[in-house]
Amino acid sequence: MESNDRIGEIDRLERGLLADHVSNEEFEEAVIYTASFKETEDNFVKYQTARWVLYSLLLLLAWGIGLIMLLYLPIRRYILRKDIRSRKLYVTPNAIVYKVTRPVPFPCFGDLKKEKYVLLPSVADIVVEQGYLQSLCGVYSIKIENVGVRRSLNDDLQIQGISDALDFRKAVLTRLSNLKSEAFSRQASAVDGTSNLRIGYSRAASMSPSRSIRHDSLSHSGDLAVLHNGVAHL
């Protein structure tokens, strides 16, 4: 039952977001919380550079491809900086929005734009992760886990380099708690309205027979009084 309610709420929000997007593309929802990437830009580039160099050395020993990767390293660092500077991650009343514009492997061919919308009712948890190499570079990553409705586990959104990972997780979970409280309040109001309607109907049904009986008894008493007066005149 709870799963069906969640599916219905997700469908309603999806239709609402699509309708808003079609009716007014420039419309922006109110932003509850905005994550930051600026403070960890250097750490993120250092972390990705360390990974790239390690892979390059391994491939250099294996097939020699690592030499090409090492020569490509300056372009790689340029792409990483453009990537993290373009990132936008924020929470709206109904969704988590992630936008990024990153150059293609050869920046002269343009950029790739990516927008990801995760509806809040479909969020199961926000996982904050930090591996060994990440801890050395001071980098955190978050993973937005879905509840599994219509989605596979591989569709979970993972973002690296966020500065305020714990604050972002707190903001999302707080908004989820508020949404659940609002949904519970609506259900309680609907149940109360249905109960009041049933009580009113039952009262009306219980009053109707007594009125009918009272009316019949008065009619019968009137008939007896008329008959008695007729006999007295005779």
Summary of the structure (lengths in Angstrom):
residues: 234
radius of gyration: 33.9
end to end distance: 77.8
largest distance: 134.7
contacts: 616
relative contact order: 0.11
helix: 65%
strand: 18%
